[in-house]
């Protein structure tokens, strides 16, 4: 099962879209990302709901103070691998801020296939396949990240992490948010914290040793 996040400040058509997508691909579940007040809230919900690909409404300034393309820019700063698509009630070519490629912009009307229009059905089928492929790629990349994390974790245990520490912490942030690795306080992942802990333990051993000789 792959989870398609749906972000819209006016999600009245969500259930219709969810059923439409489900009828055409049982591997895709449309999930509403709601009850958020900021970009960070939205990002946290994406992690919480284990989202694999995103559909984002373009016009959200009235509610959130930013539009969908700006939100995608924010999300991709933290999650570079997740594919985001803009859904809009206006013509996609009217989006001119340059933040999202034309190939990643779709009209919401793509879900309107009740009239059994073969052309529209074909377009929705193609879009559904794009979503499925994007979700599969994201999960594959996430698994690759997990393997790299385990490799770096082994180096960390051996005290050989060195210049790879920043990559290790970045991988931990994403993977732990998705529940793929055990969540730990960030300072416990910092090599300097371990060094300080080791010094404390050595000091404690010295005190105990001195006590025994008294």
Helices and strands as residue ranges (DSSP letters): E 2-7, H 14-24, E 28-32, H 39-48, E 53-57, H 61-64, H 68-78, E 83-88, G 92-94, G 102-104, E 105-107, G 108-111, H 118-157, G 162-164, H 165-177, G 186-189, H 191-213
